[in-house]
Amino acid sequence: MLFFGGDYNPEQWPEQIWPEDVALMRQAGVTIVSLGVFAWSHLEPEEGRFEFGRLDRIMDLLHDGGIRVALATPTASPPPWFTLAHPEGLPVTADGVRLTHGSRDTYCVSAPAYRAAARTIATELAARYARHPALALWHVHNEYGTDCRCDLTASAFRSWLEKRHGDLDALNESWTTAFWSQRYSDWAQIMPPRATQYLPNPAHVLDFRRFLSDELLGAFVEQRDLLREANPAVPITTNFVQGGWVSVDHARWASEVDIVAVDHYPAAVDGRGEAETAFGGDLARGWAGGEWLLMETAPNLIYTPGRMHAKEPGRLTRHSLNYVARGSRGAMYFQWRQPRGGAELFHSALVPHAGPDTPVFREAIGLGRTLKTIAPYAGGEVEARVAIGWDAPSWWALQGGGLPAADIDYLAAVQQTHRALYRSGIPTDFVFPGRTDSGEASRAGDAVGSGGAAWVGGAGLRPYKIVVLTHLFLISDESAAALREFVAAGGHLVVGHLSGIADPAGRIRLGGYPGAFRDVLGVRVVEWRPLAPGTTIALDDGEQGVRWSERVETAGAETVVRYAGDVLAGAPAITRNRFGAGVAWYVSPGLDDDALRRLLERVAAEAGVTPLLPGRPPEVEAVRRGELLFLFNHGSGPAVVALPGSGTNAVTKRAVSESVTVPAGGVMVINMPDREFKSRTG
């Protein structure tokens, strides 16, 4: 069964509406709903007094309707009684302002009172519902990521630092506290990063982000273990959310959940929205090492900065099936019914304010039918021979001040790399550098890098012919050594600027950039020359460098492209180096989308990696999961797609061969066993 449904908030509606909701869910083919995510004040209206009558009735009603439940612990939004009784449980900002209730996420994860209250409500829910026949999944909390800088957090931070560094001498060395007279002589002198006169210590900030990730994970594990004890057969997860504000290293968390669940909201209105969808699906599959679950996305709106954009007909279906094609066990949304009031009263929903007689609900009915039809075949793997490195601490490190350029954007750079491969039709995975030499270990164990592995993601680097590193600013010695071994054994490595610059503490690797990879790349960068916004630098292959340029010296590498303008004219821009049986490329300038795509296509051709479906029309996206071939037509007209073999339309059950016509804005899912799928990805 593929999951299909979303967040349901019956506490926001009179009980008379509940039967109508269940009837509409059955009409749409909904199989599961998330329940109780923000219901704490209804379930525990005052401390120690629990009211489960309404939850009992909706659980039973959903079960009678054949709909299963992902039951949430509502700990992301403590009720007003808690914050009044325990003001120390409210978060404090970096400016020292203690927030109050009135929104969501108003808690300090380090506050003992909050942790105790969270354990209590989780224990009560487990005792009452752990064996309810509707329960399919425990949904712990919601979108972990809340930040606090209070004194309770300071105490927890110091304890974490002692475990990580051992003693103050090691911490002072790691943080380079000799700079600006910041040397610490007592643990009590260390505070969370708070508002200060000028630039904060970047190593201090980086360690605090790591601490928050582990502290939040500890809160999750406390609830998870209580729920698991009540019924070990029920899987447990929490919904990962991506954003620059989120101090969670999801690659490290992934082994602590029974299924990786992800919230993903593409923000681009044009064709980049489809590229963002593909990026989110591939990254989630990387975190999970296989199957995952789309827990939230917007069914009928795209949220661009300052504006809501209504999705065009068919886009809900294309986006949803794209996540399934990339490994999701279904498609779930925020939310089921659009609320009449509250802070998100205009948020996207399957049943909008206008009711079920609307385009979004009619499209949801068709999508529900499609998911039910393809479910028996949708459990296979997505194969890729190209991987992109992803590292949350590198993202955090590149968000600080004092960098060579203010417009350095880790997420945008990695998304661009993925987008180039996506537009070339080349399947892509994500891999994650292990940090076993940096002393990192969550309170629940070393979630990533256990067993000494320097890279994680599938079986490490062995399945891949190409690895691409974009803005991988921090890297350990072990992870760098694993990449050298990958290239020496015949792999192809592509390294962009701002990669391999610092060790896991954020200390620069001396001797020239990129210090971790100079030998394998055969280059030495002696000067960064970031470009002013809106300016370019000419390259001798006719392309233009954007955003970034460097003075590169070769040390064994051949120069493939040179700078042709500015003071760098004639200097190496893109290089290629033989290292053992493999090849390592260095790309010093920033490139626009088309130039980057052409370069990666050249690398792929040399590595023997071909598109999944060569010759497909450019507006058609092809994804293969197991025996299912998904064809997405993002264009405005019908598209004829040549097939590599014969198969069966998984929805209509009609045989297909040679070619198919995918309607404008449509999706076609073809069941095509391996023996029929003749074109492989290298």
N, C-alpha and C positions, 0 to 999 in steps of 0.2 A: 504494500500500500504506500502511495505517496501522500505525504501530509499536505492538506490544503485547508486554509482557514486564516486565523489571525487573532489579534487581541480582542477579547470580548469583555465589556465592562457593564454587566447587568446591574451593578449597584447604582449606576447613573440613570436607570430607567425604572418606571413602575412595573411591578410583576405582571401586570396585564399584557405588557408588550413581549414578555419572554416567549410565550408559545408562538407568537408570530415570528420572532427571531429564529427559533428552532425550525419552523416550517420553511422559512427562507433559506436557512443553511442547508436543509435537505434538498431544496430545489436547486441550489447552486452546487451541490456535491461536496460541501464542506465535510472534512473528516476529523478536524481537530481545532480547538480554540485554546488560546492562552487565557487563563482566568485568574483574577485576583491580583494582578500586577500592582495596582495602586489602591488596594482595598483595606489597608491596615486600620484606618479609623472606623471602618464598618465592622471589621472582624474583632477588634479590641477597642471598643469605644472609650474605655477608661482602663487604667493600668490594672491588669489581672482579671478583668471581666471580659469574657469572650462571648460573642454572639455568632453562632454558626448556622442559625436557622435558614437564612436566605441562601447561604452558600450550599447547604444541604439540598435545598429545593432545586437550585439551578443545576447542581451536579447530577441529581436524579433525572431532571428533565432532559438534560443533554444526553445522558446515558440511554434513556428511553427513546430518544430520537436517533440513536446510532452514532452520536458524535462524541469523540474522545476529548480528553482535557489535558493540557499542559498546565498543571496547577502551580502558581507562582507563590513564592514567599514575598510578602509586600514590603520588604525592608528598604527599598529605595526611597520611600517617602514616609518617614515617621509622622505620626499624628500630632496635632497641637498639644495634647496632654503630655506627650513625652518631652517635647522641647521646653515646655513650661516647668515640668518637674526636674528636668536635667539640662539646664542651659549649657553646661559644659559639653553636651553632646552635639551642639551646633557648630558648623564649620567656621573657621576664622580665615580671612583672606590674607594675602601677602602684605597688605597695608595695615593689618591688625584689626580689621573690622569684623566683629562677630555677626554673622547673618542670623535671620530669624525665620520661622516657618512662614509659609505663604506661597511656596513653590514646591518643586520636587528636589530630591537629592540634598536636602538640608540635614546632613549628619556628618559627624566626625568618625571615621572608621576606627580611630585609635581610642575612642572614648569607651571605657569599660561599661558604662550604663547602656550605651547604644548596642554594643556587642551582646550584652546580656539580654536586652529586650529583643534583639533579632533572634537569638537562640530560643527564647521563650516562644515567640510566635511560630517559629519553624517547628518546634517540638509539639505544640498544640495542633498544628496542621497535620504533622506526620501521624500523631496518635489517632486523629479522626479520619484521615482520608488515604492513608498509605495503602489500604487494600480496597478502596472504592473501585468498582468495576469500570468506571469511566476514566480512571487515571492512567494515562499513557506515558507521562513524562513529568518530572519535577523541573520547574523553571525558577531557579534561585535568583532573587533580587532582580535588578533590571539595569543593564548597561553600566557596569562598574566603571568608575573613573573619577569619582568626586575627590576633590583636593581639599586639604585642611592644613593650616600652619599654626595651630594652637600649641599650648604648653604640653598637653597630653600627647600630641603628635611629636613634639620635640623629644619627649622622653622615649617614645617608641623608636624614633629615628636613631637616637643615640645607641639604644640596645642593638638595633640592626647594624649600625656601623661597627660596633665592637665585634660582632660576630663576623662581619665581612672582612675587616682590616686587622683585627687581633689586638693592636695597640696603637697608641697615638703617633708613634714614630712612623709606622706604616701608613697611617692616614695622611699625615703631613706630607710624606713623600708622594703619595698618590695624588693628593690635591694640589701639589706645588704651592703650599702655603707660605713658602719663603717670599713669594710675590706679594707686595703690598702689606708686609708684616702681619700676615694672617695666621701665623703658627699657633696651634692650640696646645695648651699645657694641661688642660683638664677637659674631660668629656662634657662636663656641665657647660662649657663655653660654646658648644655647638648647638645652633638653632636650625630650624627649617629655613630655607631661603625666604627672607622677608624683604620688604622694601628697604633699600639702602641708598647711599649717596650716589653711587655711580654703577658701574658694571659689577654684577656679582661674580663669584668664583665659578666658572663653568663646570668644574669637577664636582663642586658642592651641589649645584643644581642637578647635574646628571645623576649623582648618587641618590638624591632625594626622589627623582622620578623612579629610579629602580626600587627604592624603599617603598614608595606608594604602591607600585605594582605588587610587591610581595605582601604588603600589609593588607591590601584589598583581597589578594588571593587567600590570605589567612582567614579573613572574614567569610569568604565563600566556602572554604574547606570546613569551617565549623558547622555551617548549616548543612552542607553536603553530607557530612558524616552522620549527623542526626537523622536526616531523611533516609540515608542508606541503611542505618540500623533498623529503622521501622519496617522496611521492605526492600531487601537487596535486589529484587527483580525489576524494580522500576528505575529506568535510566534517569540521570540527573545532568542538567546543563545550566548554563547562564548565557545570556545573549551578549556576544562581543560587539562592540561598537567602535568604529574607526573615526579618529579625528585628532587633530593636533593637540587638543586639550586633554586627551585620554592618556593617563599615566599607567597604562597596562601593556605589558609585553605579551601579546596573545600567543606568540609562538611558545612561550614558556608556560602559559596557562593550559595549552591544548591537551596535555596528557592528564590534566586533573578533572576533565569533564568526560562524561560517557559519550557524548556526541557534541562536536563543535557546532554551536548555533550562532548565527551572525545577523546583525541588523545592517542593511545596506541601502543607502538612499542616493542614487546618482543625481548629480546636480546640473548636468549640462542638458540644454534643450535640443541642440543640434545633434549630429551624428556622434559627437563625443559621449552622449548619454549611453549609447550602445557600447562604446568602448569602455566606459566606466563600469557598466554592468558586467562585462566580460572580465575586467580587472578584479572587481569584487568577488566574482565567483572563483576565479583562479587562485586568488590570495586565500580565500576561505578553505579551498581544497588543500592548499599547501599547509595551512595551520593544522588541518585535520589529518593530513596524510592519506586522504581518500574521501569518503562520503562525509557530508556535513548537512546542515539544515539552515535554510533561509528563514529566520524567525520573524523578521520585520522588513518590509519595504513599503513604499507608497503605491497603492494600486492605480490611482487615476491622476496623480499630480506629480510634477517635478518641481522641487524647491530650488530655484535659482536665487542668488543673493537679492533680497528685497522684493521678490515676486514669486507667485505661484503660477505654474504653467500646466494647463490641462493636457494630459497625454492624448495624442491622436488615436483614433480607432485602431485597434490591433496592437498598440504599443504595450499595453498591460500584458497581453499574451506573449509577445515576443520577449519582453524582459523576464517574465516568470519562467518560461521554458528555457531561456538561456541559462538561468541559474541551475535548473534541473540538468541541462546538458553538461554543465561544468561540475556536477557532482552532488548537487543538493538533493535531499530526500523529499523535496516538495517545495511549496511556495506558501508562505504565510505573510500577513500584512498587518500594519497598523493603520486602520483598525477595522473592526466589523461594521459598527454603526457610528456615523458621525455625530458627535455630542451637540446638545443644544446650548451648552455654555462651558465655561472653563477656558484656560489659557490656550488650548489647542482646538477651539471650537470649529476652526476651518481646516483642520488637518484632514488629509486624504482618508477615504473609507470606502469599503465595498458597498455599503448602503448609505448613500449621501443624504443630505438634508432633504433632497427632492424625493427620496424614497426608492423602492426597488424598480420602478418603471423608469429606468435611466440607462444610458449607454454603458456605464461602468458595471452595473449589476448584470445586464444582459451579457456583456463580454465575460464576466466571471462565471456565468452559467456554462458558456461554451468551454471555457478553460477547465472548469471542473470536470466536464465530460472527457476532455482530452487527457487530462492527468489520470483519470480512472482507466482509460483505454490503454495508455502506454505504460502504466505502472508495472505490469508483469515483466517488462523488458528493460526497465530503467535502472537496474542495479549494477551496471558494469563500471569499469574504470575509465578514466581519461588518460590517454598515453601522450607523453611529450618527450622530446629529445632536447629541448631548450629550457633553461632555468634562469630566473632572475633572482639575485640576492635581495633579501629584505631583512632589515634590522631596526627594530623600534628604538634602541638606544642611539643609533646613528641619527635617526630622525630628531630625537630629543636634543642631541648635541648640536645639530644644525639649526635649532630654533633660538639659540642664544644670541646675545649681543656681541659686539666686537669682532664679527666675522668680516671677511674681505668684501662682501657685498650684502646689501640689505634684502635683496630679492632672491636669495638662495632658498629653494623650496624643495625639500626632500620628496614629499609626496608627488608633487607635479612632475619631478624628474623621473621617478620610478614609473609613474603612470604613462609618461611619454614613451619610455622604453617598451613597456608592455603594449602600448597602442601601436607602435611601429610593427611589432611582431604580429599583433592581432590583425592589422590591415594587410599584412603579407600572407595571412592565412596559416601561420605557423603555430601549432599548439604550444603552450607555455606553462611551466610550473613555477613555483616559488620555492627557494631553499633559504635556510636560516643559519647564520654562523653560530656554532656552539661557543660557549664562553667558559669552558671548563678551567681555563687558566686564570680567570679573573676573580675567583672566589665567590661567584654568584650561586646562590642556592635558595630557593623559596623555602618558606617555613614548612611546606608540605613535601619537600624534597626537591632535587634538582630536576625541574620539569623539562628542561632541554639540555642536551649535551651530556646526559648521564652515560656512563660506560666509556667516557673518554672520546666520544665522537666529536669531531671538530665541526662538522656540518650536519644539519638535520633537514628532513624534508624527503619523504619517500625513503629510499635506501641510501641517502647521502648524495654524493655527486656521481656515483657510478652509472646511473641510468642515462646520463646526459652527454650529448656531444658538444654542447655550447653552454657556457655560463656567462651571464652578463652582470656586471657590477655597476650600479649607478648610485653615486653619492653614498657609498658604503664607507663612511668617514672613519668609523672605529672598527678595528679588527684585532683579534688576538694572534699571538704567534702560531698557535696550533691551527687556527682556521686558515691563516695565510699559507702555512706549510701544506695543508690539505689541497689548497688550490694549486700550488706548485706541483704537487704530485699528480693532480688531475691533468694539468697541461703536459707534464713529462710523459704521462701514459698515453697521450694522443688527443687530449681534449682541446677545445678551442675556447679561449678566454677573451672576453671583451671588457676592458676596464675604462670607465669614464673618469673625468676629473672629479676631485673631492673624494676619491675612494682610496682606502689604504693609507690615510694620512696620519692617524693617531692610534695609540693603543687603547684598550677598553676603559682606561681612566681618563682618556681625552688628552694625554700627553703626546706631543708631536714626535713622530719618528724622524730623527735627524739625518742629515746627509743629502737631502733633496727629496722632493715628492715624486711619486707616492711611495713612501718609505717601505711599506710592507711588500711592494710588488716590483721594485726597481729591477731586481735580477731577472725575474720571469718576463718582464716587459722589455728589458734592454734599453731603458730610457732613464733620464734624470731631469726632473723639472726644477728649475732654479728660480722661477719667478712667476707669480700669478698676475694676470692683467685682466681683471673682470671688466666687461664692457658696460658702458653707460646704457641705461634703458633706452630702447629704440634705435640703438646703433648696431652696426654689423662690422665684421672684418672679412675681407675677401680670402677665399681659398683657391689654390691653383687648379682645382678640378671643376671650377665654375660654381661651386656652392658658396654659401655665406656662413661664417660663424656667427652665433648669436649668444648673447649673455656673458660669454666667458672666453678667454684666450690665455695662453701660457707660453713662456719661453722654455722650450723642450730641447734637451741635448740627447742625442742618441748614444747608446753604449752597447752597440751590437745589433740594434733593431734597424730594419730598413724603413725609409721614409716613403709612405704611400701617398700622402697629401701634404703639401706645404702651405703655410700662410703666404698670401700674395699681397697683403696690404699692411699699412701702419709700420711701426718699427720692427715688427716680426717678419717682414717680407723675406721669404726664402727659408725661414726656420721650419722645422718639422711641426706638423699639426696632427696628423694621424699616422701611426707607425704599426709595423707588424714584425713580430720577433719569433723565430724558431726556438723552441725550448724543449729539449728532448724530442719526443715523437709528436708534440703538439705545437700549437701556434697561440701567441698572445698578442692581442691588439690593444693599442692605447689611443684613446680619442680625447685629445686635449680641448678642442673647442666645443662649445655648445652648438648643437645642430637643430634646424627646424625639423618638423615631423617627416617631411618627404626625404630630406637628406639622410636622416637617421634610418629611415626605412630602407633606403637603397643600400646603405652601408651594411646593415644587418642582413639584408638579402644576399649580399656578396659573401659575408662570413658564412651564412647558412649554406650557400652553394659550395664553398670550399670544404665545409664540414660534411657534406652529403646529406643535409637536412632539407627536405622538400615540403612545400605546403601540403596541408591535409588533402585538399582537393584542387590540384593544379588546373588552371584554366577556368575557374569559376568566375562568373561576372563580378565585378568589383563591389557591387551593392549587396552581394550575397555573402553571408557568413556561414561557414560550415564548422560544426563541432561534432566529434564522435565520442560517445560514451558507451563502452561495451559494444553491443551489436547495433546500437541505434545511431543513425546519422541524422543530425538536426540541420536543417537548412533554413536560414533566416533571411528573408528578403527585406532589407531596410530601404529599398528604393520605392519610387512612386509609380512604377510600372511592373508588369509581370516579367519574370526572369526565367530563362531556360538554362538549366543546369545539367551538364553532362555527368553521368554517374560512372563510377569505376567498376560497377558490376550490377547484378540484378538483386532485387529485394522485394519487400512488401511495405506499402504504406501502412504504418503502424496504427493509424487512426481509421482509415477507410477499409483496410485489409485487402486492398487491390494490389495486384502485382505491378511492379515497375521495373524498367530496364532501360539502358542506354541514356535516357534523359527524362527530366521532369520539368514542369512549369510551376514555379512557385509564385502565387499571386502577389500583387503589390502589398507590402506591409504584412505579408503572411508568413507562416511557418509550415514546414513539412517535415515530418518525422518518418524516417525510413528504417525498417528493420533489415539490416544487411550483415549477415554473419561474416566472420573473418575470411572465410574461403572465397567470399564474393567481393570483399573489399580489397581490390588489387593495389591501390595506391596507398603506401604506408609513409609515415613520417621519418624516413631515414633509418 
